[in-house]
Structures are given as structure tokens and as C-alpha cells.
Amino acid sequence: MPAIDLRTALRYLTVVAIVLVVGGLFVRQQTAKDEASADTRLGLLDDRAVALGEPVPDFAVEANEGGVIRLSDFRGQTVVLNFWASWCGPCRAEFPEFQAAHKERGDGGDLVILGVDALALDSRSDARAFLDDVGATFPIAFDTEDGAVATRFGVLGLPATFFIDRDGVLRQKNLGPVFGDLLPAGIAAAEAASDVP
């Protein structure tokens, strides 16, 4: 077997090093693309069922103000998840109560009111006009156009409200309007469950 001189060995090593660097950069770029696409994927992010006393499925929806809202973004806070539509009279009637709760305890506090428009049954322009009318300042988002999130949560009619504790567990739900004591009672149920060690 012929001996390889030092110069030839250095050339081979240089070529191998270049191939490894280029390959590493390619893998890093692909990984970054995969992470970016996972961050922007909309809809359901896991296959959990929705049941009282169980963790709710995570989802990503388009925020009214732009960007993406994930339900898991609010882990560590009590979440009132409300599905609504612009044409829904009871939805319009309950929004002032959600707004008052947000003003009192939300906006950086330990309570999040998250309104999700049932986009499969509504239009963005009608939804935005509705929001302007009611003056909502809590986080608002749009379900996917096929209504996948509302469907997974078992929303058959509007409005529908889900009370989720700080650990992401569903503690109470209300299929129908939330008036009177229903909102504070649902929040209290979610918070009480979070306080149990």
C-alpha cells in the first residue's frame, strides 16, 4: 500500500472538514425551518380530548392584533376561554362581563380572558366590527377556518366558555351565555383547583 504524503493527507482532511461544516450548516438551517414552521402552525397542537378534570388540548390560533396565540402561552394563569361569533346576541351580552373581569384582574395579572371567534361561522370583518362595538381589550383570536379548535372543545352552539386552571386542566364549562354569578363562579372553581397541592 503506497504511503500518503503529508500534503495529500492535509488536502483530504481539509475536504472532510469543509464537508462536515457545510453539512452541519445545512442541518442547522433545516432544524431552524422546522422549529419556525412548528411555531406558526395553526390549529390543534396535540390530540388530547376535552374532559373535566383533564388537561385541555393545546392549540395555536391567529391573534386579532397579528401573530399567533397558543393556549400554552398562558400556563401559570387561570384562563377563561370563550368561543363567540359576531352575530351571536348572547355573546354580545356577555362581553361586558368578560371586559370587566379583564380590567379588574387581567392585563398582566393571574387571570386571562381569551376570546376565540368561531371563524367557521363568522367573517373576520364582522368579527372585527363586533370587537370595535363592544370595546374588548382582552386577547382575541380566530379559530381555524374549519373550526377545528371549537369542534375539539365540543362547541355545538355559541357562546361556550371553558374555565381552565393554572396547570391547563379544565375545571368547569358553560355551554351557553355566562351571566350573573356564572363567570365569578367558574373563575373561582378553576382557581380553587389550582390551590390544591
Secondary structure as a PSIPRED ss2 file (coil, helix, strand):
# PSIPRED VFORMAT (PSIPRED V4.0)

   1 M C   1.000  0.000  0.000
   2 P C   1.000  0.000  0.000
   3 A C   1.000  0.000  0.000
   4 I C   1.000  0.000  0.000
   5 D C   1.000  0.000  0.000
   6 L H   0.000  1.000  0.000
   7 R H   0.000  1.000  0.000
   8 T H   0.000  1.000  0.000
   9 A H   0.000  1.000  0.000
  10 L H   0.000  1.000  0.000
  11 R H   0.000  1.000  0.000
  12 Y H   0.000  1.000  0.000
  13 L H   0.000  1.000  0.000
  14 T H   0.000  1.000  0.000
  15 V H   0.000  1.000  0.000
  16 V H   0.000  1.000  0.000
  17 A H   0.000  1.000  0.000
  18 I H   0.000  1.000  0.000
  19 V H   0.000  1.000  0.000
  20 L H   0.000  1.000  0.000
  21 V H   0.000  1.000  0.000
  22 V H   0.000  1.000  0.000
  23 G H   0.000  1.000  0.000
  24 G H   0.000  1.000  0.000
  25 L H   0.000  1.000  0.000
  26 F H   0.000  1.000  0.000
  27 V H   0.000  1.000  0.000
  28 R H   0.000  1.000  0.000
  29 Q H   0.000  1.000  0.000
  30 Q H   0.000  1.000  0.000
  31 T H   0.000  1.000  0.000
  32 A H   0.000  1.000  0.000
  33 K H   0.000  1.000  0.000
  34 D H   0.000  1.000  0.000
  35 E H   0.000  1.000  0.000
  36 A H   0.000  1.000  0.000
  37 S H   0.000  1.000  0.000
  38 A H   0.000  1.000  0.000
  39 D H   0.000  1.000  0.000
  40 T H   0.000  1.000  0.000
  41 R C   1.000  0.000  0.000
  42 L C   1.000  0.000  0.000
  43 G E   0.000  0.000  1.000
  44 L E   0.000  0.000  1.000
  45 L C   1.000  0.000  0.000
  46 D C   1.000  0.000  0.000
  47 D C   1.000  0.000  0.000
  48 R C   1.000  0.000  0.000
  49 A C   1.000  0.000  0.000
  50 V C   1.000  0.000  0.000
  51 A C   1.000  0.000  0.000
  52 L C   1.000  0.000  0.000
  53 G C   1.000  0.000  0.000
  54 E C   1.000  0.000  0.000
  55 P E   0.000  0.000  1.000
  56 V C   1.000  0.000  0.000
  57 P C   1.000  0.000  0.000
  58 D C   1.000  0.000  0.000
  59 F E   0.000  0.000  1.000
  60 A E   0.000  0.000  1.000
  61 V E   0.000  0.000  1.000
  62 E E   0.000  0.000  1.000
  63 A E   0.000  0.000  1.000
  64 N C   1.000  0.000  0.000
  65 E C   1.000  0.000  0.000
  66 G C   1.000  0.000  0.000
  67 G C   1.000  0.000  0.000
  68 V E   0.000  0.000  1.000
  69 I E   0.000  0.000  1.000
  70 R E   0.000  0.000  1.000
  71 L H   0.000  1.000  0.000
  72 S H   0.000  1.000  0.000
  73 D H   0.000  1.000  0.000
  74 F H   0.000  1.000  0.000
  75 R C   1.000  0.000  0.000
  76 G C   1.000  0.000  0.000
  77 Q C   1.000  0.000  0.000
  78 T E   0.000  0.000  1.000
  79 V E   0.000  0.000  1.000
  80 V E   0.000  0.000  1.000
  81 L E   0.000  0.000  1.000
  82 N E   0.000  0.000  1.000
  83 F E   0.000  0.000  1.000
  84 W E   0.000  0.000  1.000
  85 A C   1.000  0.000  0.000
  86 S C   1.000  0.000  0.000
  87 W C   1.000  0.000  0.000
  88 C C   1.000  0.000  0.000
  89 G H   0.000  1.000  0.000
  90 P H   0.000  1.000  0.000
  91 C H   0.000  1.000  0.000
  92 R H   0.000  1.000  0.000
  93 A H   0.000  1.000  0.000
  94 E H   0.000  1.000  0.000
  95 F H   0.000  1.000  0.000
  96 P H   0.000  1.000  0.000
  97 E H   0.000  1.000  0.000
  98 F H   0.000  1.000  0.000
  99 Q H   0.000  1.000  0.000
 100 A H   0.000  1.000  0.000
 101 A H   0.000  1.000  0.000
 102 H H   0.000  1.000  0.000
 103 K H   0.000  1.000  0.000
 104 E H   0.000  1.000  0.000
 105 R H   0.000  1.000  0.000
 106 G C   1.000  0.000  0.000
 107 D C   1.000  0.000  0.000
 108 G C   1.000  0.000  0.000
 109 G C   1.000  0.000  0.000
 110 D C   1.000  0.000  0.000
 111 L E   0.000  0.000  1.000
 112 V E   0.000  0.000  1.000
 113 I E   0.000  0.000  1.000
 114 L E   0.000  0.000  1.000
 115 G E   0.000  0.000  1.000
 116 V E   0.000  0.000  1.000
 117 D E   0.000  0.000  1.000
 118 A C   1.000  0.000  0.000
 119 L H   0.000  1.000  0.000
 120 A H   0.000  1.000  0.000
 121 L H   0.000  1.000  0.000
 122 D C   1.000  0.000  0.000
 123 S C   1.000  0.000  0.000
 124 R H   0.000  1.000  0.000
 125 S H   0.000  1.000  0.000
 126 D H   0.000  1.000  0.000
 127 A H   0.000  1.000  0.000
 128 R H   0.000  1.000  0.000
 129 A H   0.000  1.000  0.000
 130 F H   0.000  1.000  0.000
 131 L H   0.000  1.000  0.000
 132 D H   0.000  1.000  0.000
 133 D H   0.000  1.000  0.000
 134 V H   0.000  1.000  0.000
 135 G C   1.000  0.000  0.000
 136 A C   1.000  0.000  0.000
 137 T C   1.000  0.000  0.000
 138 F C   1.000  0.000  0.000
 139 P C   1.000  0.000  0.000
 140 I E   0.000  0.000  1.000
 141 A E   0.000  0.000  1.000
 142 F E   0.000  0.000  1.000
 143 D C   1.000  0.000  0.000
 144 T C   1.000  0.000  0.000
 145 E C   1.000  0.000  0.000
 146 D C   1.000  0.000  0.000
 147 G C   1.000  0.000  0.000
 148 A H   0.000  1.000  0.000
 149 V H   0.000  1.000  0.000
 150 A H   0.000  1.000  0.000
 151 T H   0.000  1.000  0.000
 152 R H   0.000  1.000  0.000
 153 F C   1.000  0.000  0.000
 154 G C   1.000  0.000  0.000
 155 V C   1.000  0.000  0.000
 156 L C   1.000  0.000  0.000
 157 G C   1.000  0.000  0.000
 158 L C   1.000  0.000  0.000
 159 P C   1.000  0.000  0.000
 160 A E   0.000  0.000  1.000
 161 T E   0.000  0.000  1.000
 162 F E   0.000  0.000  1.000
 163 F E   0.000  0.000  1.000
 164 I E   0.000  0.000  1.000
 165 D C   1.000  0.000  0.000
 166 R C   1.000  0.000  0.000
 167 D C   1.000  0.000  0.000
 168 G C   1.000  0.000  0.000
 169 V E   0.000  0.000  1.000
 170 L E   0.000  0.000  1.000
 171 R E   0.000  0.000  1.000
 172 Q E   0.000  0.000  1.000
 173 K E   0.000  0.000  1.000
 174 N E   0.000  0.000  1.000
 175 L E   0.000  0.000  1.000
 176 G C   1.000  0.000  0.000
 177 P C   1.000  0.000  0.000
 178 V C   1.000  0.000  0.000
 179 F C   1.000  0.000  0.000
 180 G C   1.000  0.000  0.000
 181 D C   1.000  0.000  0.000
 182 L H   0.000  1.000  0.000
 183 L H   0.000  1.000  0.000
 184 P H   0.000  1.000  0.000
 185 A H   0.000  1.000  0.000
 186 G H   0.000  1.000  0.000
 187 I H   0.000  1.000  0.000
 188 A H   0.000  1.000  0.000
 189 A H   0.000  1.000  0.000
 190 A H   0.000  1.000  0.000
 191 E H   0.000  1.000  0.000
 192 A H   0.000  1.000  0.000
 193 A H   0.000  1.000  0.000
 194 S H   0.000  1.000  0.000
 195 D H   0.000  1.000  0.000
 196 V C   1.000  0.000  0.000
 197 P C   1.000  0.000  0.000
